[in-house]
């Protein structure tokens, strides 16, 4: 497929490339200079503003950022592992808010990774290293107790792959995290939340602390959408997290403790042999024109 190229002296135009797992497009935001929406097969994957990396357009990205902001003292450099690359939105955010951080980005679609790094290049001093490989394989081979935060944001199309939903995967993530580290995951589901509840039950078996960030309408079963799971051994800074998410332009709730246990109900941890991808979103839930 021919590829259109933006030029410095022209208005930005969409750029399209066939990658390993579909057709990727970079669509310019007409309201913000050097801001781009990445889609794969019509599904939005990431939004990034190259001039303002702390600007986060997507609700789920803002909630992941709130969790990252409260994971350690402000500005403290962290070692963050990002499973799923997209347009490298959150790695750019961490590089801007926590200078000196070491970050590894793991993306199975090598063609997509090359496309993003080529068209939306990283600053030379970003501290971000990209790896074209499977997320679970990378985590299982990573050094023990080596990461402060692991972010799970892997979607095959619009679905979380099955092998990243099991108790064996949760155990691999636990092994890589330091004692005070945390796991953050972007998940998608809708009522009756069989997938989301099973993921909470799975990570409850590997970590002492658990929380969920979601929009109230989603929790009431009114729509299909994204929710952010937090798992760790050390208590979260729930006060700061609640304040940040409630004051956001897209307000959300933080569910934890007894309320979260009630939400999980009788859901069981997922074993590798029974793991399935997250549910197919309803038509139009995430697609763009």
N, C-alpha and C positions, 0 to 999 in steps of 0.2 A: 504494500500500500504506500503511495507517495506520501511524503511527510512535509507539512508546511513549516516554515521556519520564521519565528518572529525576528525582527531586526531592530536595532537600537533607535533608528530614526522613523520607524513606522508604528502605527497603532498595533498593540498586541493582537495576535490572531490565534485561534485554536491550533493546537499541535496534536497530531494523532500518530500512534505507532502500535503495530501488532506486537504484543509481548508474549511471554510464555503461556499465560493463562487467560488470554482474551485480547481485547482491543482497548488500549489506554488512551485517554484524551486529557490534555491540559487546556482548560477553558479560562481565559482571562476574565477577571472581575472588572467591569467597566467603571466601577465606582472607586477602585483603589489601584494605584499604580503598582505594578510588579506583584500583584496578588493573583493566585491561580487556584482553580478547583480541579482536582484530579478525579477522573471517573474511570472505571473499568467495566466494559460492557454495559454502560449506561448507569451503573450504580456509583454514587459518590463515595470516594475513599478518603480523601483528605482535602483540606483547604489550607493554603499557606500564603502569608504575606512576607515576601523576602525582605522588605524594608522595615517591617515591624513584626518580628517573629513572636512577640508576646500577644499579638492579636489572634484570638482563636474564634473561628466562626461557628464551628459545630458544637452543639450542647455537650455531647459526650467528651469531646476534647477539653472543654472547659472544666468538666468534672474530674477528669484525670489530672488536669493541671492543679486543681484545688488539692487533690490528694498528694500530688508531688510537692506542692508548696508547704504542706503540713508534715511531710515525712521526716524533716530535719530542720534545724535552725535555718532561718532565712539566709540565702547566699552560700551556705556550706556546700562545697563540691561533693558530688556523689558519683558512685559508679552505678550507672543505670543501664540495664539490658532491655532493649525494646524488641519484642517479638512481633514482627509485622512492620513493614517500612512505610508504605504509603508515600506521601510527599515529604516525609521526615519532619512532620509538623512538631510533634512533641520533643524530639531530640533538639530541634532548633530552639524551642522554648526553654528547655533546660540549659542549653548553652548560653542563652541570654540572661536567664535568672540565676544561674549557679555557675558562673565562670570557673573554669578549671576542672569541671566535671569530666570524667571519662565515660564515654557512652559507646555501647555496641548495639548496632541495628542488624537484626536477623530477618532476612526476607527470602522466601523460597523462589519467588519469581525473579530470576536474575535479569531478564529482559526489562522488567518494570524498574528494577533497581538502577540499571544502567540509564534508562530513559530519564528517571527523576534526577539522578546525580548530574547527568549531562545538561538537561534543560533548566534545572533549578539548583545550581551548584551550591555546595556548602562553603561557608567561610573557611579560609585556610587554617585558622586557629580554633575551629569548632570543638576539637576533641572527640569527634564522632568517627567511628570506624564502621563500615558496612560489610556484611557477610552474606553472600548468596547461598543460603542453605536452609534446610528444614528447621523450624523452630524447636521442636522437641529433640531432634538429634543434637542440636547445638547445646541445649540446656543439659542434656544427659552427659555431654562430654566436657562441659565447663568445669573449672575448678570449684571445689567445695568452699562454701562461705566466702564467695568472692564478690557478690553484688549487694548493693544497698537497696535497690529497687529493681524488680522485674515487672515490665508492663506487657501484658498480653493483649494484642490488638490484631489478631490474625483472622482474616476472613477469606474463604474461598468463594468468590462471588459475594453473596450476602450472608454466608453461613460460616460459623466457626467450625473448623475441621474436627472430625470425631476424635482423632488421636490427641487433641489438645483439651479434652474434656474429662479425662479419667483420673482415678486416684493415683495411678503410676506417674502420670504427668504432674499432678500436684506434689507428689513426693520428690520428683526431680527438681521442681521449682524450690521446694523447701530446702533441699540440699545445697543449692547454689546461693541462697540468701544468707547474709550474716544474721547474727542472733537478733539484732534490732531492725532487720530489713523488712520490707513488705512487698506483697504482690498486688498489682492492680490489673484488672481485666475489664475490657469493654465487651459486653455481652448483649445479645438482642433476643427479645422474647415478647410474648403477649399472654393474656389470660388464657388458660389457668396456670401458666408459668411452670409447666412441668420441667422444661429445660433449665430455667433460672434456679428453681428450687433444688434441682439435682446438682447444679454446680455449687451452690452454697453448701449443700450437704457434703459434697466431695471435698471441698477445701476446709470445711469444719473438721474433717478427719485428719487433716495435716497441720492445721494451725490453731492456736488457742484463741486468737482474736479475729473477728469477722465483722464486716459492715457492708452496707449496700447504699449506693447513691442513685436515686431515680426521681423522675418527675412525678408529682402526685397523681396525675391522670393515668400514667402508666401503671402505678401501683394499684389504682382502683379498677384496673382492667378495661379502661376506656380505649386504649390503643396499643398497637405494637410499637416497640421502640427500644432504645438503648438503656442499659443500666450498668453501673460501674461497681464491680466487686472489689473489696479490699480484704486482704488476709495477711496476718502477721503473727509473730509471737509476742511482741511488746505492745502494750496498749496504744491506740491511736490518739492523736490530739483531737478528740471528738468535738470539743468546744469550738476550736478554730474551724474545723471542717464544717460543722453545722452553720456557723456564722457566714462563712464564705459561700456555701451552696445556697443558703436562704437569701442572701443579698445579691446573688448573681442576676444578670438580666434575664436568664432562664432559671427561675428558682427551682430548687430540688430539695428532697428530703433525704436525711441520713437515717437509715434504719439499722438498729443494732440491739444487742441485749435480748430481753424477753420478746420484744416485738419481732425481731429477726427470727428467733427460734419459732415463734408462732407462724411466721410466713413460711419457713422451711417445712414445718409440719412433719409428715411421715416420709418425706423424700429420703432416698437412700443414695449413698455414694455410688458413683459410676465406675465400673470395672472396664478394663480394656476390651474384653470380649463383648461387652454390651454397649460400648460407646457409639453414639450416633452424632451427626452434625447438629448444630442448632437449627431450629425450625425455619422453613422457607418463609420469608416475609410475605405478607399479603401484597397483591398487585398494587404498585404505586407507592408502597411504604417508603422506599428509599431512592427510587429511580429519578433521573432528571432527563429533560428533553435533549 
